């Protein structure tokens, strides 16, 4: 059996089962038309140890950690809060 490590999902530092964020994004082909984008933390294909989602000032931050204890980030995405449509949190 493979040594598969499951990623930890957190909302404001508290562990949750899943977090789904729906937000609007401008399309590349039709820049004047917004499309609805879904970020589903449990289904994220980014290979990481942890994902932490936070609402900070005017942004929702989605941070992907390679090693959360040593604060080694893979990347951080910032979504302006005015584009957020819904945030669903599935608690443990």
C-alpha positions in Angstrom: 0.0 0.0 0.0 1.3 3.5 -0.9 2.3 5.8 1.9 -0.4 8.4 1.1 -0.5 11.4 3.3 -3.8 13.3 3.5 -3.7 17.0 3.5 -5.0 19.0 6.4 -7.7 21.6 5.6 -8.1 24.6 7.9 -10.3 27.7 8.1 -8.7 30.5 10.1 -6.3 27.9 11.6 -9.1 25.5 12.8 -9.1 22.1 11.2 -12.2 21.4 9.1 -13.3 18.5 6.9 -13.6 20.7 3.8 -13.9 24.3 2.6 -15.5 25.3 -0.7 -15.2 28.9 -2.0 -17.2 30.2 -4.9 -16.0 33.4 -6.5 -16.3 35.4 -9.8 -13.4 35.5 -12.2 -13.1 37.3 -15.5 -12.7 35.0 -18.5 -9.7 35.2 -20.8 -11.7 34.8 -24.0 -14.5 37.1 -22.9 -12.9 39.6 -20.5 -16.1 41.5 -20.0 -17.9 38.4 -18.8 -17.4 37.0 -15.3 -17.6 33.2 -14.6 -18.2 31.4 -11.4 -15.2 29.5 -10.1 -15.2 26.9 -7.4 -12.2 26.2 -5.1 -12.8 22.9 -3.3 -10.0 22.3 -0.8 -10.6 18.5 -0.5 -10.4 18.1 -4.3 -7.5 20.4 -4.8 -4.8 18.8 -7.0 -2.0 20.8 -5.4 0.4 18.4 -3.7 0.7 19.9 -0.2 0.6 19.1 3.5 -2.0 21.7 4.5 -4.4 24.3 3.0 -5.5 27.2 5.2 -8.3 29.6 4.1 -8.6 32.9 5.8 -10.6 36.1 5.4 -8.1 38.9 5.8 -9.1 42.6 5.3 -10.3 42.8 1.7 -9.2 39.3 0.6 -9.8 35.7 1.1 -6.4 34.0 1.2 -5.8 30.4 0.2 -2.4 29.2 1.4 -0.8 25.9 0.4 1.8 24.7 2.8 4.6 22.2 1.9 5.5 22.1 5.7 3.1 24.0 7.9 5.2 23.7 11.1 8.1 25.4 9.5 5.8 27.8 7.6 7.1 26.6 4.2 4.5 27.7 1.6 4.1 26.4 -1.9 1.9 29.4 -2.8 -0.8 31.8 -1.7 -3.8 32.9 -3.6 -5.6 36.2 -2.9 -9.2 36.5 -4.0 -10.7 40.0 -3.5 -13.6 39.7 -1.1 -16.0 41.6 -3.4 -15.7 38.6 -5.9 -16.7 36.0 -3.2 -20.1 34.6 -3.7 -20.2 31.8 -1.0 -17.9 30.0 1.4 -19.0 26.6 2.7 -17.2 25.1 5.6 -17.8 21.4 6.4 -16.9 20.9 10.1 -15.3 17.8 11.5 
